[in-house]
Amino acid sequence: MENFTPAFDAYIAKSADFAKPIITHLRLLIHQACPGVEEKLKWGHPFFDYNGPVCQIAAFKQHLGFGFWKARLLTDPHKVLKLDDAESAAGNLGRISSLADLPADNILIAYIQEAVQLNKDGIKSAPRPKPATEKKEAIMPPEFADMLAGNADASAHFEKFSPSKKKEYIEWFVDAKSEATKQKRMEQALEWISEGKSRNWKYQS
């Protein structure tokens, strides 16, 4: 057939037996949904392109993954797509091990056609949201707490410091690359604090 590439035939031939009928079925369904789609191997796996990537298949030893290149832009009226990173690791339809794991043909065709239309309209993929990273609260090293307890002047000044000034010192200790550096910083800090100096006193007017 005109848009069928021998490289895909070879991919199917070397896939696990359970995967062969699934890949063949998906392949025919994709061509039915978009007769002009092109088959390409990318990163060793089958991709289907029409004005850019539309969808892709990846066969493994015990399961198969199928995903849409712009899955996050699809309307997903039947709620079949898995988009969370943990869920979509196996593809947007989850782990597929038999034809029964696939949505109905008419649903898949509609999704494929919507994905093709996104490419026709020149709509770019939405940037992947960056996971929110909360910086862990810096905790005072117990050994520095002991050092403060043994130095009345330093302890008194440290108690009067604002939370941000205390944090500057604690993060300085925590960021040390070695125990030796950490110990040296704590000793220096004790000296400065006993004089009522903040971590960045040298840069303050």
Secondary structure, DSSP 8 states (H G I E B T S, - for coil): -TT--HHHHHHHHHS-TTHHHHHHHHHHHHHHH-TT-EEEEETTEEEEESSSEEEEEEE-SS-EEEEETTGGGS--TT-----SHHHHTT-TT--B-SGGGS--HHHHHHHHHHHHHHHHTT-------------------HHHHHHHHT-HHHHHHHHHS-HHHHHHHHHHHHT-SSHHHHHHHHHHHHHHHHTT--TTGGG--
